[in-house]
Amino acid sequence: MKKIVVGNWKMNPSSLKEAENLFEKIVKLMPRLKNTEVVVCPPVLFIEELEEISKKIKIGAQNVSSEKEGSYTGEVSAKMLKNMRVKHVIVGHSERRKIGETDIDVNRKIKATLSSSLVPVLCIGEEVRDEDNKYFDFIKTQLRDSLENISKSDITKIIVAYEPVWAIGTGASAATATEFFEMGIFIKKVLSDKFGLKVVSKIRIIYGGSVDEKNAEEFIKIGKADGFLIGRASLNAEKFSKIIKTCEVSNR
Ligand code: PGA
């Protein structure tokens, strides 16, 4: 299975020119890839221009509407993204959950994404770790509710991104590779209980939260990550391309 590196640019940069410069720089620094897929999720209004620059990187979206079409001011539908040749959609990022997105919303967005043949990158992650290990129950509920009524054939198309909220953003520090390894096993167990053991080996489970060019290798080697979801480091072409290289080399 190929590794996957997904860059989430969030609400950056503030002009198309800067977005094009950053994208071009990443393309230039990227190694030749055989074993790794790279996806960049820019703000939606830059998507079409960036697609013109290179085919080496797939373009994704950071969010999608759960509705098909109609009177939903400010929303972007899965079909619109599909028509813009988008392949991947981040669904349920903690920054969206923070402004009210529930597991029910996430579930509807996953269904909308799949019905337009797009690949959902489902984000899950606890806000805090408690001593009684209740965060495992939290993750189990998030996974189960977000994936309610998804078919066995569709589940293999999904990528699960484990992003503990406490490890995301400025001032936070990443989980350890061992913490991710443990959580990866737990996620696989929850998925296999719900969908059967067979399908689980086809689902990529990636890590996100303060990933950089220094810690990426141990997440792959010790954590057995199938790839990464990257915020800040995806806005730095040097760092981002180093992480891509780490994935590519580790898969040989
Ligand atoms: P970070 O963000 O890499 O800046 O911690 C990760 C994310 O929000 O997906």
py3Dmol code that shows the C-alpha trace and the ligand (Angstrom):
import py3Dmol

protein = """\
ATOM      1  CA  MET A   1       0.000   0.000   0.000  1.00  0.00           C
ATOM      2  CA  LYS A   2       1.320   3.439  -0.894  1.00  0.00           C
ATOM      3  CA  LYS A   3       1.947   5.923   1.871  1.00  0.00           C
ATOM      4  CA  ILE A   4       0.055   9.197   1.689  1.00  0.00           C
ATOM      5  CA  VAL A   5       1.103  12.685   2.732  1.00  0.00           C
ATOM      6  CA  VAL A   6      -1.718  15.216   2.957  1.00  0.00           C
ATOM      7  CA  GLY A   7      -0.907  18.904   3.412  1.00  0.00           C
ATOM      8  CA  ASN A   8      -3.635  21.012   4.979  1.00  0.00           C
ATOM      9  CA  TRP A   9      -2.928  24.643   4.195  1.00  0.00           C
ATOM     10  CA  LYS A  10      -5.928  25.792   6.257  1.00  0.00           C
ATOM     11  CA  MET A  11      -6.699  29.524   5.677  1.00  0.00           C
ATOM     12  CA  ASN A  12      -3.291  30.206   4.086  1.00  0.00           C
ATOM     13  CA  PRO A  13      -1.796  31.882   2.114  1.00  0.00           C
ATOM     14  CA  SER A  14      -3.721  35.088   1.488  1.00  0.00           C
ATOM     15  CA  SER A  15      -3.166  35.437  -2.259  1.00  0.00           C
ATOM     16  CA  LEU A  16      -3.168  33.202  -5.327  1.00  0.00           C
ATOM     17  CA  LYS A  17       0.334  34.381  -6.226  1.00  0.00           C
ATOM     18  CA  GLU A  18       1.726  33.169  -2.885  1.00  0.00           C
ATOM     19  CA  ALA A  19      -0.172  29.890  -3.226  1.00  0.00           C
ATOM     20  CA  GLU A  20       1.289  29.298  -6.681  1.00  0.00           C
ATOM     21  CA  ASN A  21       4.806  30.112  -5.470  1.00  0.00           C
ATOM     22  CA  LEU A  22       4.561  27.716  -2.561  1.00  0.00           C
ATOM     23  CA  PHE A  23       3.079  24.954  -4.710  1.00  0.00           C
ATOM     24  CA  GLU A  24       5.754  25.384  -7.382  1.00  0.00           C
ATOM     25  CA  LYS A  25       8.475  25.241  -4.771  1.00  0.00           C
ATOM     26  CA  ILE A  26       7.100  22.020  -3.316  1.00  0.00           C
ATOM     27  CA  VAL A  27       6.898  20.441  -6.777  1.00  0.00           C
ATOM     28  CA  LYS A  28      10.495  21.441  -7.452  1.00  0.00           C
ATOM     29  CA  LEU A  29      11.842  19.999  -4.219  1.00  0.00           C
ATOM     30  CA  MET A  30       9.804  16.787  -4.304  1.00  0.00           C
ATOM     31  CA  PRO A  31      11.656  13.560  -5.046  1.00  0.00           C
ATOM     32  CA  ARG A  32      10.485  11.221  -7.803  1.00  0.00           C
ATOM     33  CA  LEU A  33       7.737   9.159  -6.180  1.00  0.00           C
ATOM     34  CA  LYS A  34       6.882   5.502  -6.585  1.00  0.00           C
ATOM     35  CA  ASN A  35       5.578   4.597  -3.169  1.00  0.00           C
ATOM     36  CA  THR A  36       3.978   7.757  -1.901  1.00  0.00           C
ATOM     37  CA  GLU A  37       0.941   9.812  -2.844  1.00  0.00           C
ATOM     38  CA  VAL A  38       0.993  13.537  -2.123  1.00  0.00           C
ATOM     39  CA  VAL A  39      -2.132  15.617  -1.662  1.00  0.00           C
ATOM     40  CA  VAL A  40      -2.274  19.343  -0.991  1.00  0.00           C
ATOM     41  CA  CYS A  41      -5.499  20.840   0.351  1.00  0.00           C
ATOM     42  CA  PRO A  42      -5.390  24.597  -0.325  1.00  0.00           C
ATOM     43  CA  PRO A  43      -8.223  27.036   0.270  1.00  0.00           C
ATOM     44  CA  VAL A  44     -10.938  26.038  -2.196  1.00  0.00           C
ATOM     45  CA  LEU A  45     -10.603  29.165  -4.341  1.00  0.00           C
ATOM     46  CA  PHE A  46      -7.010  28.278  -5.351  1.00  0.00           C
ATOM     47  CA  ILE A  47      -7.762  24.700  -6.394  1.00  0.00           C
ATOM     48  CA  GLU A  48      -8.175  25.073 -10.133  1.00  0.00           C
ATOM     49  CA  GLU A  49      -5.093  27.230 -10.666  1.00  0.00           C
ATOM     50  CA  LEU A  50      -2.869  24.915  -8.643  1.00  0.00           C
ATOM     51  CA  GLU A  51      -4.079  21.887 -10.601  1.00  0.00           C
ATOM     52  CA  GLU A  52      -2.667  23.461 -13.728  1.00  0.00           C
ATOM     53  CA  ILE A  53       0.834  23.625 -12.269  1.00  0.00           C
ATOM     54  CA  SER A  54       1.637  19.938 -11.825  1.00  0.00           C
ATOM     55  CA  LYS A  55       0.167  16.450 -11.887  1.00  0.00           C
ATOM     56  CA  LYS A  56       2.696  15.203  -9.326  1.00  0.00           C
ATOM     57  CA  ILE A  57       0.528  16.456  -6.499  1.00  0.00           C
ATOM     58  CA  LYS A  58      -3.178  15.704  -6.120  1.00  0.00           C
ATOM     59  CA  ILE A  59      -5.418  18.471  -4.957  1.00  0.00           C
ATOM     60  CA  GLY A  60      -7.796  18.018  -2.073  1.00  0.00           C
ATOM     61  CA  ALA A  61     -10.367  20.090  -0.212  1.00  0.00           C
ATOM     62  CA  GLN A  62     -10.451  20.966   3.477  1.00  0.00           C
ATOM     63  CA  ASN A  63     -14.195  20.595   3.898  1.00  0.00           C
ATOM     64  CA  VAL A  64     -17.392  19.767   2.011  1.00  0.00           C
ATOM     65  CA  SER A  65     -21.101  20.342   2.439  1.00  0.00           C
ATOM     66  CA  SER A  66     -23.241  17.439   3.587  1.00  0.00           C
ATOM     67  CA  GLU A  67     -25.978  18.681   1.241  1.00  0.00           C
ATOM     68  CA  LYS A  68     -26.231  17.954  -2.468  1.00  0.00           C
ATOM     69  CA  GLU A  69     -27.214  21.378  -3.805  1.00  0.00           C
ATOM     70  CA  GLY A  70     -29.489  24.321  -3.205  1.00  0.00           C
ATOM     71  CA  SER A  71     -29.933  27.066  -0.635  1.00  0.00           C
ATOM     72  CA  TYR A  72     -26.855  26.612   1.538  1.00  0.00           C
ATOM     73  CA  THR A  73     -25.057  29.952   1.601  1.00  0.00           C
ATOM     74  CA  GLY A  74     -21.294  29.718   1.631  1.00  0.00           C
ATOM     75  CA  GLU A  75     -21.167  25.950   1.146  1.00  0.00           C
ATOM     76  CA  VAL A  76     -19.331  23.896  -1.476  1.00  0.00           C
ATOM     77  CA  SER A  77     -20.794  20.557  -2.590  1.00  0.00           C
ATOM     78  CA  ALA A  78     -18.998  17.282  -3.237  1.00  0.00           C
ATOM     79  CA  LYS A  79     -20.149  17.395  -6.840  1.00  0.00           C
ATOM     80  CA  MET A  80     -18.586  20.846  -7.317  1.00  0.00           C
ATOM     81  CA  LEU A  81     -15.311  19.520  -5.929  1.00  0.00           C
ATOM     82  CA  LYS A  82     -15.527  16.483  -8.184  1.00  0.00           C
ATOM     83  CA  ASN A  83     -16.088  18.746 -11.168  1.00  0.00           C
ATOM     84  CA  MET A  84     -12.982  20.684 -10.140  1.00  0.00           C
ATOM     85  CA  ARG A  85     -11.053  17.370 -10.335  1.00  0.00           C
ATOM     86  CA  VAL A  86     -10.512  17.191  -6.605  1.00  0.00           C
ATOM     87  CA  LYS A  87      -9.700  13.681  -5.335  1.00  0.00           C
ATOM     88  CA  HIS A  88      -9.545  13.916  -1.548  1.00  0.00           C
ATOM     89  CA  VAL A  89     -11.577  15.740   1.077  1.00  0.00           C
ATOM     90  CA  ILE A  90     -10.628  16.297   4.713  1.00  0.00           C
ATOM     91  CA  VAL A  91     -13.730  15.572   6.774  1.00  0.00           C
ATOM     92  CA  GLY A  92     -14.235  16.274  10.473  1.00  0.00           C
ATOM     93  CA  HIS A  93     -11.076  18.248  11.145  1.00  0.00           C
ATOM     94  CA  SER A  94     -10.939  19.276  14.804  1.00  0.00           C
ATOM     95  CA  GLU A  95     -10.996  22.955  13.809  1.00  0.00           C
ATOM     96  CA  ARG A  96     -14.402  22.340  12.213  1.00  0.00           C
ATOM     97  CA  ARG A  97     -15.606  20.219  15.090  1.00  0.00           C
ATOM     98  CA  LYS A  98     -14.649  23.111  17.380  1.00  0.00           C
ATOM     99  CA  ILE A  99     -17.163  25.341  15.610  1.00  0.00           C
ATOM    100  CA  GLY A 100     -19.949  22.842  16.009  1.00  0.00           C
ATOM    101  CA  GLU A 101     -19.503  19.971  13.575  1.00  0.00           C
ATOM    102  CA  THR A 102     -20.814  16.756  15.173  1.00  0.00           C
ATOM    103  CA  ASP A 103     -20.208  13.096  14.356  1.00  0.00           C
ATOM    104  CA  ILE A 104     -23.622  13.085  12.681  1.00  0.00           C
ATOM    105  CA  ASP A 105     -22.541  15.949  10.410  1.00  0.00           C
ATOM    106  CA  VAL A 106     -19.258  14.172   9.731  1.00  0.00           C
ATOM    107  CA  ASN A 107     -21.124  10.991   8.824  1.00  0.00           C
ATOM    108  CA  ARG A 108     -23.307  12.885   6.345  1.00  0.00           C
ATOM    109  CA  LYS A 109     -20.265  14.571   4.838  1.00  0.00           C
ATOM    110  CA  ILE A 110     -18.518  11.226   4.416  1.00  0.00           C
ATOM    111  CA  LYS A 111     -21.558   9.865   2.598  1.00  0.00           C
ATOM    112  CA  ALA A 112     -21.703  12.958   0.365  1.00  0.00           C
ATOM    113  CA  THR A 113     -17.996  12.609  -0.376  1.00  0.00           C
ATOM    114  CA  LEU A 114     -18.223   8.912  -1.236  1.00  0.00           C
ATOM    115  CA  SER A 115     -21.280   9.386  -3.414  1.00  0.00           C
ATOM    116  CA  SER A 116     -19.238  11.753  -5.601  1.00  0.00           C
ATOM    117  CA  SER A 117     -16.393   9.191  -5.729  1.00  0.00           C
ATOM    118  CA  LEU A 118     -14.085  11.339  -3.634  1.00  0.00           C
ATOM    119  CA  VAL A 119     -11.791   9.959  -0.953  1.00  0.00           C
ATOM    120  CA  PRO A 120     -12.633  11.140   2.568  1.00  0.00           C
ATOM    121  CA  VAL A 121      -9.776  11.742   4.976  1.00  0.00           C
ATOM    122  CA  LEU A 122     -11.672  11.259   8.223  1.00  0.00           C
ATOM    123  CA  CYS A 123     -10.125  13.111  11.162  1.00  0.00           C
ATOM    124  CA  ILE A 124     -10.596  11.774  14.660  1.00  0.00           C
ATOM    125  CA  GLY A 125      -8.826  12.599  17.893  1.00  0.00           C
ATOM    126  CA  GLU A 126      -9.412  13.234  21.564  1.00  0.00           C
ATOM    127  CA  GLU A 127      -9.096  16.675  23.120  1.00  0.00           C
ATOM    128  CA  VAL A 128      -7.277  15.475  26.222  1.00  0.00           C
ATOM    129  CA  ARG A 129      -5.812  12.273  27.575  1.00  0.00           C
ATOM    130  CA  ASP A 130      -7.211  11.287  30.957  1.00  0.00           C
ATOM    131  CA  GLU A 131      -5.565   8.910  33.383  1.00  0.00           C
ATOM    132  CA  ASP A 132      -8.433   6.417  33.203  1.00  0.00           C
ATOM    133  CA  ASN A 133      -7.886   6.006  29.465  1.00  0.00           C
ATOM    134  CA  LYS A 134     -11.425   7.144  28.685  1.00  0.00           C
ATOM    135  CA  TYR A 135     -10.071   8.737  25.515  1.00  0.00           C
ATOM    136  CA  PHE A 136     -10.141   5.304  23.920  1.00  0.00           C
ATOM    137  CA  ASP A 137     -13.934   5.223  24.374  1.00  0.00           C
ATOM    138  CA  PHE A 138     -14.104   8.696  22.882  1.00  0.00           C
ATOM    139  CA  ILE A 139     -12.191   7.567  19.791  1.00  0.00           C
ATOM    140  CA  LYS A 140     -14.358   4.471  19.480  1.00  0.00           C
ATOM    141  CA  THR A 141     -17.545   6.571  19.545  1.00  0.00           C
ATOM    142  CA  GLN A 142     -16.137   9.085  17.060  1.00  0.00           C
ATOM    143  CA  LEU A 143     -15.186   6.321  14.656  1.00  0.00           C
ATOM    144  CA  ARG A 144     -18.414   4.366  14.972  1.00  0.00           C
ATOM    145  CA  ASP A 145     -20.715   7.367  14.680  1.00  0.00           C
ATOM    146  CA  SER A 146     -18.768   8.956  11.834  1.00  0.00           C
ATOM    147  CA  LEU A 147     -18.855   5.686   9.901  1.00  0.00           C
ATOM    148  CA  GLU A 148     -22.454   4.697  10.644  1.00  0.00           C
ATOM    149  CA  ASN A 149     -24.094   2.926   7.678  1.00  0.00           C
ATOM    150  CA  ILE A 150     -21.022   3.024   5.494  1.00  0.00           C
ATOM    151  CA  SER A 151     -20.782  -0.152   3.412  1.00  0.00           C
ATOM    152  CA  LYS A 152     -17.890  -2.616   3.558  1.00  0.00           C
ATOM    153  CA  SER A 153     -16.893  -1.746   0.014  1.00  0.00           C
ATOM    154  CA  ASP A 154     -16.892   1.979   0.746  1.00  0.00           C
ATOM    155  CA  ILE A 155     -14.967   1.717   3.983  1.00  0.00           C
ATOM    156  CA  THR A 156     -11.813   0.642   2.159  1.00  0.00           C
ATOM    157  CA  LYS A 157     -11.819   3.962   0.284  1.00  0.00           C
ATOM    158  CA  ILE A 158     -11.548   5.955   3.485  1.00  0.00           C
ATOM    159  CA  ILE A 159      -8.336   7.221   5.044  1.00  0.00           C
ATOM    160  CA  VAL A 160      -8.399   7.633   8.806  1.00  0.00           C
ATOM    161  CA  ALA A 161      -6.298  10.465  10.228  1.00  0.00           C
ATOM    162  CA  TYR A 162      -5.647  10.208  13.933  1.00  0.00           C
ATOM    163  CA  GLU A 163      -5.030  13.749  15.111  1.00  0.00           C
ATOM    164  CA  PRO A 164      -5.119  14.219  18.872  1.00  0.00           C
ATOM    165  CA  VAL A 165      -6.367  17.770  19.352  1.00  0.00           C
ATOM    166  CA  TRP A 166      -3.761  18.427  22.052  1.00  0.00           C
ATOM    167  CA  ALA A 167      -1.000  17.803  19.496  1.00  0.00           C
ATOM    168  CA  ILE A 168      -2.236  20.214  16.813  1.00  0.00           C
ATOM    169  CA  GLY A 169      -1.039  23.736  16.112  1.00  0.00           C
ATOM    170  CA  THR A 170       1.344  26.353  17.477  1.00  0.00           C
ATOM    171  CA  GLY A 171       2.542  25.662  20.991  1.00  0.00           C
ATOM    172  CA  ALA A 172       1.491  22.010  20.934  1.00  0.00           C
ATOM    173  CA  SER A 173       3.844  19.079  20.632  1.00  0.00           C
ATOM    174  CA  ALA A 174       3.345  15.882  18.714  1.00  0.00           C
ATOM    175  CA  ALA A 175       2.196  12.591  20.203  1.00  0.00           C
ATOM    176  CA  THR A 176       4.984  10.045  20.517  1.00  0.00           C
ATOM    177  CA  ALA A 177       5.422   7.391  17.875  1.00  0.00           C
ATOM    178  CA  THR A 178       4.575   4.768  20.496  1.00  0.00           C
ATOM    179  CA  GLU A 179       1.350   6.574  21.388  1.00  0.00           C
ATOM    180  CA  PHE A 180       0.415   6.523  17.734  1.00  0.00           C
ATOM    181  CA  PHE A 181       1.363   2.866  17.371  1.00  0.00           C
ATOM    182  CA  GLU A 182      -0.936   1.963  20.253  1.00  0.00           C
ATOM    183  CA  MET A 183      -3.780   4.091  18.909  1.00  0.00           C
ATOM    184  CA  GLY A 184      -3.311   2.640  15.420  1.00  0.00           C
ATOM    185  CA  ILE A 185      -3.912  -0.845  16.785  1.00  0.00           C
ATOM    186  CA  PHE A 186      -6.958   0.347  18.688  1.00  0.00           C
ATOM    187  CA  ILE A 187      -8.418   2.027  15.584  1.00  0.00           C
ATOM    188  CA  LYS A 188      -7.872  -1.155  13.570  1.00  0.00           C
ATOM    189  CA  LYS A 189      -9.636  -3.167  16.275  1.00  0.00           C
ATOM    190  CA  VAL A 190     -12.657  -0.851  16.288  1.00  0.00           C
ATOM    191  CA  LEU A 191     -12.814  -0.935  12.483  1.00  0.00           C
ATOM    192  CA  SER A 192     -12.483  -4.707  12.323  1.00  0.00           C
ATOM    193  CA  ASP A 193     -15.245  -5.172  14.925  1.00  0.00           C
ATOM    194  CA  LYS A 194     -17.530  -3.038  12.782  1.00  0.00           C
ATOM    195  CA  PHE A 195     -16.501  -4.013   9.260  1.00  0.00           C
ATOM    196  CA  GLY A 196     -14.600  -7.301   9.560  1.00  0.00           C
ATOM    197  CA  LEU A 197     -10.921  -8.084   9.755  1.00  0.00           C
ATOM    198  CA  LYS A 198     -10.458  -8.437   5.986  1.00  0.00           C
ATOM    199  CA  VAL A 199     -11.140  -4.837   5.094  1.00  0.00           C
ATOM    200  CA  VAL A 200      -8.952  -3.340   7.795  1.00  0.00           C
ATOM    201  CA  SER A 201      -5.672  -4.107   6.073  1.00  0.00           C
ATOM    202  CA  LYS A 202      -6.841  -1.957   3.144  1.00  0.00           C
ATOM    203  CA  ILE A 203      -7.501   1.157   5.234  1.00  0.00           C
ATOM    204  CA  ARG A 204      -4.682   3.634   5.661  1.00  0.00           C
ATOM    205  CA  ILE A 205      -4.299   5.093   9.128  1.00  0.00           C
ATOM    206  CA  ILE A 206      -2.229   8.255   9.168  1.00  0.00           C
ATOM    207  CA  TYR A 207      -0.982  10.567  11.892  1.00  0.00           C
ATOM    208  CA  GLY A 208      -1.444  14.321  12.239  1.00  0.00           C
ATOM    209  CA  GLY A 209      -0.458  16.881  14.874  1.00  0.00           C
ATOM    210  CA  SER A 210       2.857  18.784  14.871  1.00  0.00           C
ATOM    211  CA  VAL A 211       4.453  16.522  12.268  1.00  0.00           C
ATOM    212  CA  ASP A 212       7.737  17.919  10.995  1.00  0.00           C
ATOM    213  CA  GLU A 213      10.808  16.821   9.085  1.00  0.00           C
ATOM    214  CA  LYS A 214      12.421  15.645  12.333  1.00  0.00           C
ATOM    215  CA  ASN A 215       9.741  13.395  13.819  1.00  0.00           C
ATOM    216  CA  ALA A 216       8.271  11.940  10.611  1.00  0.00           C
ATOM    217  CA  GLU A 217      10.657   9.014  10.424  1.00  0.00           C
ATOM    218  CA  GLU A 218       9.848   7.604  13.850  1.00  0.00           C
ATOM    219  CA  PHE A 219       6.116   7.776  13.175  1.00  0.00           C
ATOM    220  CA  ILE A 220       6.717   5.573  10.146  1.00  0.00           C
ATOM    221  CA  LYS A 221       9.271   3.230  11.671  1.00  0.00           C
ATOM    222  CA  ILE A 222       7.995   2.897  15.240  1.00  0.00           C
ATOM    223  CA  GLY A 223       4.431   4.142  14.858  1.00  0.00           C
ATOM    224  CA  LYS A 224       3.802   2.238  11.600  1.00  0.00           C
ATOM    225  CA  ALA A 225       1.954   5.250  10.209  1.00  0.00           C
ATOM    226  CA  ASP A 226       0.651   4.907   6.646  1.00  0.00           C
ATOM    227  CA  GLY A 227       1.341   8.585   6.145  1.00  0.00           C
ATOM    228  CA  PHE A 228       0.613  12.030   7.538  1.00  0.00           C
ATOM    229  CA  LEU A 229      -1.822  14.906   7.701  1.00  0.00           C
ATOM    230  CA  ILE A 230       0.269  18.022   8.005  1.00  0.00           C
ATOM    231  CA  GLY A 231      -0.656  21.583   8.900  1.00  0.00           C
ATOM    232  CA  ARG A 232       2.147  24.079   9.566  1.00  0.00           C
ATOM    233  CA  ALA A 233       4.957  22.085   7.956  1.00  0.00           C
ATOM    234  CA  SER A 234       2.966  21.884   4.697  1.00  0.00           C
ATOM    235  CA  LEU A 235       3.367  25.668   4.332  1.00  0.00           C
ATOM    236  CA  ASN A 236       7.126  25.277   4.267  1.00  0.00           C
ATOM    237  CA  ALA A 237       8.279  23.718   0.996  1.00  0.00           C
ATOM    238  CA  GLU A 238      11.601  22.462   2.411  1.00  0.00           C
ATOM    239  CA  LYS A 239      10.038  20.802   5.447  1.00  0.00           C
ATOM    240  CA  PHE A 240       7.123  19.361   3.496  1.00  0.00           C
ATOM    241  CA  SER A 241       9.334  17.847   0.807  1.00  0.00           C
ATOM    242  CA  LYS A 242      11.617  16.325   3.449  1.00  0.00           C
ATOM    243  CA  ILE A 243       8.621  14.606   5.036  1.00  0.00           C
ATOM    244  CA  ILE A 244       7.578  13.315   1.615  1.00  0.00           C
ATOM    245  CA  LYS A 245      11.101  11.961   1.099  1.00  0.00           C
ATOM    246  CA  THR A 246      10.998  10.195   4.453  1.00  0.00           C
ATOM    247  CA  CYS A 247       7.785   8.410   3.439  1.00  0.00           C
ATOM    248  CA  GLU A 248       9.092   7.475   0.030  1.00  0.00           C
ATOM    249  CA  VAL A 249      12.357   6.040   1.332  1.00  0.00           C
ATOM    250  CA  SER A 250      10.735   4.109   4.178  1.00  0.00           C
ATOM    251  CA  ASN A 251       8.462   2.288   1.757  1.00  0.00           C
ATOM    252  CA  ARG A 252      11.220   0.860  -0.414  1.00  0.00           C
TER     253      ARG A 252
END
"""
ligand_1 = """\
9
PGA
P -0.172 20.974 12.570
O -1.698 20.777 12.139
O 0.649 20.044 11.705
O 0.107 22.402 12.323
O -0.095 20.607 14.036
C -2.185 19.513 11.831
C -3.624 19.605 11.387
O -4.355 20.457 11.891
O -4.058 18.843 10.503
"""
view = py3Dmol.view(width=600, height=400)
view.addModel(protein, "pdb")
view.setStyle({"model": 0}, {"cartoon": {"style": "trace"}})
view.addModel(ligand_1, "xyz")
view.setStyle({"model": 1}, {"stick": {}})
view.zoomTo()
view.show()
